[in-house]
């Protein structure tokens, strides 16, 4: 059955809530429609940021839950005619090694308030089934490759707080088929750059990569970082935004320009390093997420990766809304009893249907 699905995504950058409509039967993408972005206020960002890297038992999250629900309802009201809502929630912590993940937000309460069927809690079932609980966009990336009818081997790279990659085998019929999608988190992306910028200059990010381009990369810090065990581990594997928080200490003695240049190089080189884990060598690299606006990152990726590197806009996709569209797509998969993750994307023991369905 075909559904008009609203996907909602609030990423670790804490900039706000993305809303995007994906029309789909959970297998093929029929159409992408309206989008809407609701930014968090500075006070909302401050409250949410203060709870990053915490667990449900650690604090009373009443204020933060109110922020999450208010912001998401502000988006939902712009989409009165959708059939389903795919609600990711706000990730505050993710630790697959201990079998835990924490997305703030109550989909059952949201369903009652918005009057729509809400699909949420996408990660728990995967973790219970032995998976990492992330990344979850790869099955959507597979559908995008089919929609675009891309003939060459293609990699989707999302540059959010963390960078993740999905490599698509175009010859497979379904994303859950063995070898259809290889996916994993490659390393830190925008999160350490943004945190460094905020600490040093009070600015949320390095606009256009200008500061990175004026700095000198500290090769010792870069090489030592690339030698960490995570980058030697075979996928699937996933990261939390704060897994490499110690990197701020490593770069603390560098000048602002050199610190940003080094953190930017780490983002790029961990993606380059990921190629050794790929059974399929991508010919096309499609870049989404906020990092695609960073000229220093994009220029370096074009130089360092084998193949053609493009923004997803170059093939007609929306790089700002692709994660939100993904959770709209996944909502339809859940309703239609289709898997949302598999052994080669999260490491779960078998294709897993994630997500809870809450009715108004």
LINGIUR-V951511 format. One record per residue. N is the residue number from 1. RES is the residue in one letter. SS is DSSP state (~ for helix, > for strand, _ for the rest). OMEGA is omega in whole degrees, 0 to 359 (999 if undefined). Layout:
BEGIN
n: (N,N)
res: (RES,RES)
ss: (SS,SS)
omega: (OMEGA,OMEGA)
END
This chain:
BEGIN
n: (1,2,3,4,5,6,7,8,9,10,11,12,13,14,15,16,17,18,19,20,21,22,23,24,25,26,27,28,29,30,31,32,33,34,35,36,37,38,39,40,41,42,43,44,45,46,47,48,49,50,51,52,53,54,55,56,57,58,59,60,61,62,63,64,65,66,67,68,69,70,71,72,73,74,75,76,77,78,79,80,81,82,83,84,85,86,87,88,89,90,91,92,93,94,95,96,97,98,99,100,101,102,103,104,105,106,107,108,109,110,111,112,113,114,115,116,117,118,119,120,121,122,123,124,125,126,127,128,129,130,131,132,133,134,135,136,137,138,139,140,141,142,143,144,145,146,147,148,149,150,151,152,153,154,155,156,157,158,159,160,161,162,163,164,165,166,167,168,169,170,171,172,173,174,175,176,177,178,179,180,181,182,183,184,185,186,187,188,189,190,191,192,193,194,195,196,197,198,199,200,201,202,203,204,205,206,207,208,209,210,211,212,213,214,215,216,217,218,219,220,221,222,223,224,225,226,227,228,229,230,231,232,233,234,235,236,237,238,239,240,241,242,243,244,245,246,247,248,249,250,251,252,253,254,255,256,257,258,259,260,261,262,263,264,265,266,267,268,269,270,271,272,273,274,275,276,277,278,279,280,281,282,283,284,285,286,287,288,289,290,291,292,293,294,295,296,297,298,299,300,301,302,303,304,305,306,307,308,309,310,311,312,313,314,315,316,317,318,319,320,321,322,323,324,325,326,327,328,329,330,331,332,333,334,335,336,337,338,339,340,341,342,343,344,345,346,347,348,349,350,351,352,353,354,355,356,357,358,359,360)
res: (X,X,X,X,X,X,X,X,X,X,X,X,X,X,X,X,X,X,X,X,X,X,X,X,X,X,X,X,X,X,X,X,X,X,X,X,X,X,X,X,X,X,X,X,X,X,X,X,X,X,X,X,X,X,X,X,X,X,X,X,X,X,X,X,X,X,X,X,X,X,X,X,X,X,X,X,X,X,X,X,X,X,X,X,X,X,X,X,X,X,X,X,X,X,X,X,X,X,X,X,X,X,X,X,X,X,X,X,X,X,X,X,X,X,X,X,X,X,X,X,X,X,X,X,X,X,X,X,X,X,X,X,X,X,X,X,X,X,X,X,X,X,X,X,X,X,X,X,X,X,X,X,X,X,X,X,X,X,X,X,X,X,X,X,X,X,X,X,X,X,X,X,X,X,X,X,X,X,X,X,X,X,X,X,X,X,X,X,X,X,X,X,X,X,X,X,X,X,X,X,X,X,X,X,X,X,X,X,X,X,X,X,X,X,X,X,X,X,X,X,X,X,X,X,X,X,X,X,X,X,X,X,X,X,X,X,X,X,X,X,X,X,X,X,X,X,X,X,X,X,X,X,X,X,X,X,X,X,X,X,X,X,X,X,X,X,X,X,X,X,X,X,X,X,X,X,X,X,X,X,X,X,X,X,X,X,X,X,X,X,X,X,X,X,X,X,X,X,X,X,X,X,X,X,X,X,X,X,X,X,X,X,X,X,X,X,X,X,X,X,X,X,X,X,X,X,X,X,X,X,X,X,X,X,X,X,X,X,X,X,X,X,X,X,X,X,X,X,X,X,X,X,X,X,X,X,X,X,X,X)
ss: (_,_,>,>,>,>,>,>,>,>,_,_,_,_,_,>,>,>,>,>,>,>,>,>,_,_,_,_,>,>,>,>,>,>,>,>,>,>,>,_,_,~,~,~,~,~,~,~,~,_,_,_,_,_,_,_,_,_,_,_,_,~,~,~,~,~,~,~,~,~,~,~,~,~,~,~,_,_,_,_,_,_,_,>,>,>,>,>,>,>,>,>,>,>,>,~,~,~,_,>,>,>,>,>,_,_,~,~,~,~,~,~,~,~,_,_,>,>,>,>,_,_,_,~,~,~,~,~,_,_,_,_,_,_,_,_,_,~,~,~,~,~,~,~,~,~,~,~,_,_,_,_,_,>,>,>,>,>,>,_,_,>,>,>,>,>,>,>,_,_,_,_,_,_,_,_,_,_,_,_,>,>,>,>,>,>,>,>,_,~,~,~,~,~,~,~,~,~,~,~,~,_,_,_,_,_,~,~,~,~,~,~,~,~,_,_,_,_,~,~,~,~,~,~,~,~,_,_,~,~,~,_,_,_,_,_,_,_,_,_,_,_,_,_,_,_,~,~,~,~,_,_,_,_,_,~,~,~,~,~,~,~,~,~,~,~,~,~,~,~,~,~,~,~,~,~,~,_,_,_,_,_,_,>,>,>,>,>,_,~,~,~,~,_,~,~,~,~,~,~,~,~,~,~,_,_,_,>,>,>,>,~,~,~,~,_,_,_,_,_,_,~,~,~,~,~,~,~,~,~,~,~,~,~,~,_,_,_,_,_,>,_,_,_,_,_,_,_,_,_,_,>,_,_,_,>,>,>,_,_)
omega: (181,180,170,191,174,175,181,183,171,188,184,174,178,179,180,183,174,173,182,181,173,177,189,171,182,176,177,172,180,185,167,182,190,174,178,178,177,182,169,173,180,178,177,177,182,180,181,181,181,182,175,177,176,180,186,183,188,188,165,186,185,181,183,177,177,178,182,182,180,182,181,177,175,178,185,183,177,184,186,188,180,181,185,173,174,189,182,187,182,179,175,179,180,182,184,179,178,178,183,172,186,173,183,179,183,183,179,178,178,179,179,184,184,178,180,169,182,175,187,181,186,192,189,183,179,180,177,181,175,182,179,183,181,352,183,180,187,179,175,177,178,180,177,179,177,180,183,180,179,184,183,174,187,174,171,178,178,180,174,174,173,176,174,184,171,178,190,171,187,184,181,183,185,183,180,178,182,179,182,181,170,185,175,173,184,182,179,177,185,189,181,178,181,179,179,179,180,181,185,190,182,179,187,180,179,186,180,181,186,183,178,182,181,182,178,181,174,187,180,178,180,183,177,179,182,180,180,185,183,186,176,181,175,176,3,179,183,185,167,179,187,183,181,183,179,180,178,176,181,184,188,183,179,172,180,181,183,178,179,178,182,178,177,178,178,177,183,189,175,174,177,181,182,183,182,180,187,177,177,180,183,174,180,176,180,188,177,180,185,182,181,177,182,185,180,179,185,179,180,178,179,179,192,182,175,181,181,181,182,166,181,177,181,176,173,178,182,185,178,188,188,178,177,177,180,182,168,177,181,177,178,177,179,180,181,174,179,181,177,177,181,182,184,177,181,183,177,188,177,180,190,174,178,173,172,178,177,180,182,999)
END
